Amino acid sequence: MGSHLVDRLIETGHTVRVLDNLDPQVHGPGGKRPAVLHPDAELRVGDVRDRAAVDAALEGVEAVFHQAAAVGVGQSMYEIQHYVSVNSLGAAVVLEALVARREQLRRVVVASSMSIYGEGAYRDASGAWVYPALRDEAQLQARRWELYDAGGTPLVPAPTAETKVLAPTSVYATTKRDHEELFLAVGRAYDIPTVALRYFNIYGTRQSLSNPYTGVIAIFSSRVQNGNPPLIFEDGNQSRDFVHVSDIVRANLLALERDQAVGQVYNVGTGRRTSIREVADVLIRARQLSCEPEIAAQYRAGDIRHCYADIDRIRSELGFAPEVSLADGLEELLAWLETQKADDRVDRARAELEARGLAR
């Protein structure tokens, strides 16, 4: 995400400085400048929790895109201190540095996440809106995956709007809510023009294929790249809103440029839902593997069933519309995969979750 945003900013005439700690889980060992980073971008290697590093990176800066975060729902449930430190404490350090330079700032854009919703929105048999809590343990143990109304009728997934009450179900999601609420609160208090973007499920080239805690498409890609079937929890019919990285970049640029965005929160997705099984099948066919996805019939603590974006607000207020279909985006991703090597660490990650009772 960051490298694509840097490319577009430089293409549109901006001078860009990047602060990144080059986390080995994402970038691999060695701490070298990423090959995908635009050669005209200045790179400062440092941690967002290091005030001196943040201060130095902000010298002369007029706009800030805060994308830095430890990412991974499952891992966040057992590396709790690390996630809270990097994400919540890191946000606080950045915000204090921004306040000290508020006169020079014309825009701050913070990356939030659809994970802060918890379960998405639904409608019941009468058409009424329903906002269910997580499925309870007894239902999951019975392998009854869908959500139901009081009479036992399945609820129908519906687009989730920004007005839904937030209900994060993981440490990661809670820290992303921290990102959003801290940045908007401080922005209002100090008159720093701030925008929060709730990303749905991002995919595209340059994803970290060896990080087993990143987005599901990258995880599946790592598996099929190594000739292994994608590992699917539950039954594969759970659904998400997969949005191409280039559309996320365009949303960031709109948040930078449009004054009406200041102080607002926007979903960034496609408004369409796709099952996890559909994505796995596309990748298997593309790699011509003679296998089916591995349906684990396990569930993970805190997992939701369905969530996809209502994008009416960002469409009407900022003129955003997704341009890349999932079919076209996956075709581009698959062509890029032909040039990549991936270390498949999914089985190890699954074992870690099972050992901690987080996958059952």
C-alpha positions in Angstrom: 0.0 0.0 0.0 2.7 2.5 1.0 4.8 2.0 -2.1 1.9 2.5 -4.4 0.9 5.6 -2.6 4.4 6.9 -2.8 4.5 6.3 -6.6 1.3 8.2 -7.2 2.4 11.1 -5.0 5.7 11.5 -6.8 3.9 11.2 -10.2 1.7 14.1 -9.2 4.6 16.3 -8.3 5.0 15.8 -4.6 8.3 15.4 -2.7 7.9 12.3 -0.5 9.7 11.2 2.7 9.0 7.7 4.2 9.5 6.6 7.8 9.5 2.8 8.1 11.1 0.4 10.5 11.4 -2.3 7.7 9.9 -4.9 10.0 11.5 -8.3 9.0 8.1 -10.0 9.1 7.0 -7.8 6.3 10.2 -6.9 4.4 12.3 -9.9 5.2 15.7 -9.9 6.9 18.5 -7.4 6.3 16.7 -4.1 6.6 17.6 -3.1 3.1 15.7 -0.4 1.2 12.7 -2.1 -0.5 13.2 -2.5 -4.2 9.5 -1.4 -4.8 10.1 2.0 -3.1 10.3 4.8 -5.7 14.0 5.9 -6.2 13.0 9.5 -5.8 11.5 8.9 -2.3 13.6 9.7 0.7 13.6 6.8 3.2 14.2 7.3 6.9 14.5 4.0 8.8 13.0 4.3 12.2 10.1 3.4 14.5 6.9 5.5 15.0 7.4 5.1 18.8 10.7 6.9 18.6 9.9 10.6 19.0 13.3 11.8 17.7 12.8 9.7 14.5 9.3 11.0 14.0 10.4 14.6 14.6 13.2 14.3 12.1 10.8 12.7 9.5 8.3 15.6 9.9 10.8 18.4 9.2 9.3 20.5 6.4 6.4 18.2 5.8 2.9 19.6 4.9 0.9 16.4 4.6 1.1 13.1 6.5 -0.3 9.7 5.6 -0.2 7.6 8.7 -0.2 4.0 7.4 2.2 2.5 10.0 0.7 -0.4 11.9 1.4 -3.9 13.1 -1.0 -5.9 11.0 -2.6 -9.3 11.7 -5.8 -10.2 13.5 -4.8 -13.6 14.7 -1.2 -12.6 15.8 -2.6 -9.6 17.7 -4.5 -11.9 20.0 -1.3 -13.3 21.5 1.3 -10.5 20.8 -1.0 -8.1 22.7 1.7 -5.8 24.1 3.5 -5.5 20.8 0.4 -4.6 18.8 -0.8 -2.1 21.4 2.7 -0.6 21.6 3.2 -0.2 17.9 -0.3 0.9 17.0 -1.7 2.8 19.9 1.4 4.1 21.5 2.9 4.7 18.1 -0.2 6.8 17.2 0.2 8.8 20.4 3.9 9.6 19.6 3.1 10.7 16.1 0.2 12.8 17.3 2.3 14.7 19.8 4.8 15.4 17.1 2.1 16.6 14.8 0.6 18.9 17.4 4.0 20.5 17.8 4.0 21.3 14.0 0.4 21.9 13.5 0.9 25.3 11.8 2.8 23.6 8.9 0.2 20.9 8.3 -2.4 21.2 5.6 -3.7 17.6 5.8 -3.3 14.4 7.9 -4.8 11.1 6.6 -5.0 8.1 8.9 -5.5 4.5 7.9 -8.4 2.9 9.7 -9.9 -0.5 9.1 -13.1 -2.3 8.4 -12.1 -4.6 11.3 -13.4 -2.0 13.8 -17.0 -2.8 12.8 -16.9 -6.3 14.1 -19.8 -8.1 12.3 -21.1 -6.2 9.3 -24.7 -5.1 8.8 -27.6 -7.5 8.0 -31.3 -7.5 7.2 -33.8 -9.9 8.7 -36.7 -11.6 6.9 -38.8 -8.5 7.3 -36.2 -6.3 5.8 -35.3 -4.6 9.1 -31.6 -3.7 9.7 -29.8 -5.9 12.2 -26.4 -5.4 13.8 -25.5 -8.7 15.4 -22.8 -9.4 18.0 -20.3 -12.2 17.4 -21.6 -15.7 17.1 -21.4 -17.5 20.5 -19.2 -20.4 21.3 -22.0 -23.0 21.3 -23.0 -22.0 17.7 -19.5 -22.2 16.5 -18.8 -25.5 18.1 -21.9 -26.8 16.4 -20.4 -25.6 13.1 -23.4 -23.4 12.4 -21.6 -20.7 10.6 -24.3 -18.2 9.5 -26.1 -15.7 11.7 -29.8 -16.1 12.4 -32.7 -14.1 13.8 -34.6 -15.1 16.9 -36.8 -17.5 14.9 -33.9 -19.3 13.3 -34.1 -17.6 9.9 -30.7 -16.7 8.4 -29.9 -13.0 8.3 -29.0 -11.5 4.9 -25.7 -9.6 4.7 -26.1 -5.9 3.8 -23.7 -3.1 3.0 -22.1 -1.7 6.2 -22.2 2.1 6.5 -20.0 4.4 8.6 -22.9 5.0 11.0 -22.7 1.4 12.3 -21.7 1.2 16.0 -18.1 0.1 16.2 -17.5 -3.3 17.8 -13.9 -4.4 17.3 -13.4 -8.1 18.1 -9.6 -8.4 18.2 -6.6 -6.5 19.6 -5.6 -5.4 16.1 -9.1 -4.0 15.5 -9.2 -2.2 18.8 -5.9 -0.5 18.0 -7.2 0.5 14.6 -10.1 2.1 16.3 -7.5 3.9 18.5 -5.9 5.2 15.3 -9.1 6.6 13.9 -10.5 8.1 17.1 -7.2 9.5 18.4 -6.3 11.2 15.1 -9.8 12.7 14.7 -10.0 13.9 18.3 -6.6 15.5 18.2 -7.3 16.9 14.8 -10.4 18.6 16.0 -8.8 19.9 19.2 -5.8 21.5 17.5 -7.5 22.4 14.1 -5.3 19.9 12.2 -7.2 19.0 9.0 -7.6 15.2 9.5 -9.4 12.5 7.5 -9.8 8.8 8.5 -10.2 6.1 5.8 -11.6 2.7 6.8 -9.9 0.3 4.4 -11.7 -2.9 3.6 -9.7 -6.0 2.4 -6.8 -4.6 0.3 -5.0 -6.8 -2.3 -2.6 -6.2 -5.2 1.0 -6.4 -6.2 3.8 -5.9 -3.7 2.0 -7.6 -0.9 4.2 -9.4 1.6 3.7 -13.0 0.5 5.8 -14.5 3.3 3.8 -12.8 6.1 1.2 -15.3 7.2 -0.8 -12.6 9.1 -1.4 -10.3 6.2 -4.5 -10.1 3.9 -6.2 -13.4 2.9 -5.5 -13.0 -0.8 -1.8 -12.6 -0.1 -1.9 -15.7 2.2 -3.7 -17.7 -0.4 -1.2 -16.5 -3.0 1.7 -17.7 -0.9 0.1 -21.2 -0.6 -0.6 -21.7 -4.3 2.8 -20.3 -5.3 4.3 -23.2 -3.3 1.8 -25.7 -4.8 -0.2 -26.0 -1.6 -4.0 -25.6 -1.3 -5.3 -22.5 0.3 -6.3 -23.0 4.0 -9.8 -21.9 4.7 -11.4 -21.6 8.1 -15.1 -22.3 8.7 -16.7 -23.4 5.4 -15.4 -20.8 2.9 -18.7 -19.0 2.4 -17.8 -16.1 4.7 -17.5 -13.0 2.7 -15.5 -9.8 2.5 -15.1 -6.7 0.3 -11.8 -7.0 -1.7 -10.5 -3.6 -2.9 -7.6 -3.2 -5.2 -4.6 -1.2 -3.9 -4.9 1.4 -6.7 -8.4 2.2 -5.6 -7.1 2.7 -2.0 -4.4 5.1 -3.3 -7.0 7.1 -5.2 -9.1 7.4 -2.0 -6.0 8.7 -0.2 -5.4 11.4 -2.8 -9.0 12.5 -2.7 -8.7 12.8 1.1 -5.6 14.9 0.6 -7.2 17.2 -2.0 -10.8 17.6 -1.0 -11.5 20.1 1.8 -14.9 18.6 2.4 -13.1 15.4 3.6 -11.7 17.1 6.7 -13.0 15.7 10.0 -14.8 12.9 8.2 -14.6 9.1 8.2 -15.0 7.1 4.9 -15.3 3.5 4.0 -13.0 2.5 1.1 -14.2 -0.6 -0.6 -16.1 -1.7 -3.7 -19.6 -2.2 -2.2 -19.5 -5.8 -3.4 -19.0 -9.0 -1.4 -17.1 -12.0 -2.4 -16.7 -15.3 -0.6 -13.4 -16.6 0.6 -14.0 -19.8 -1.3 -14.4 -17.9 -4.6 -11.0 -16.3 -4.2 -9.3 -19.6 -3.4 -10.9 -21.3 -6.4 -9.8 -18.5 -8.8 -6.2 -18.8 -7.6 -6.1 -22.6 -7.8 -7.4 -22.6 -11.4 -5.0 -19.9 -12.4 -2.1 -22.0 -11.1 -3.6 -25.1 -12.6 -3.3 -27.0 -9.3 -4.9 -30.4 -9.0 -6.4 -29.8 -5.6 -9.3 -28.3 -3.7 -9.0 -25.6 -1.0 -8.4 -27.1 2.5 -11.6 -26.5 4.3 -10.5 -26.7 8.0 -14.0 -26.5 9.5 -12.2 -24.7 12.3 -13.0 -21.3 13.6 -10.8 -18.5 15.0 -11.6 -16.5 18.0 -13.0 -13.1 17.1 -13.6 -13.9 13.4 -16.7 -12.4 11.8 -18.9 -13.9 9.1 -19.7 -11.2 6.6 -18.7 -7.5 6.1 -18.7 -5.4 3.0 -18.7 -1.7 2.4 -21.5 0.9 1.9 -19.5 3.4 -0.2 -22.3 6.0 -0.7 -20.6 8.6 1.5 -17.2 8.6 -0.2 -18.9 8.4 -3.6 -21.2 11.4 -3.0 -18.8 13.6 -1.0 -15.5 12.9 -2.7 -16.4 11.5 -6.0 -14.8 8.1 -5.4 -15.8 5.0 -7.3 -13.7 1.8 -7.5 -12.2 1.3 -10.9 -10.6 -2.2 -10.7 -12.8 -5.3 -10.7 -11.8 -8.3 -8.7 -11.3 -10.3 -11.9 -8.9 -7.8 -13.4 -7.1 -7.2 -10.1 -6.5 -10.9 -9.6 -5.3 -11.3 -13.1 -2.7 -8.5 -12.5 -1.8 -10.1 -9.2 -1.3 -13.5 -10.7 1.0 -12.1 -13.4 3.1 -10.5 -10.7 3.2 -13.8 -8.7 5.0 -15.4 -11.6 8.0 -13.2 -10.8 7.9 -13.8 -7.0 9.1 -16.3 -4.5 7.1 -16.9 -1.3 8.0 -18.6 1.9 4.8 -20.4 2.9 4.5 -20.0 6.7 0.7 -20.6 7.0 1.0 -24.0 8.7 3.2 -22.5 11.3 0.8 -19.6 11.9 -2.1 -22.1 12.2 -0.2 -24.2 14.7 0.5 -21.1 16.8 -3.2 -20.2 16.9 -4.1 -23.8 17.8 -1.5 -24.0 20.6 -3.1 -20.9 22.2 -6.6 -22.1 21.8 -7.4 -19.4 19.2 -8.3 -21.8 16.4 -10.7 -24.6 17.3 
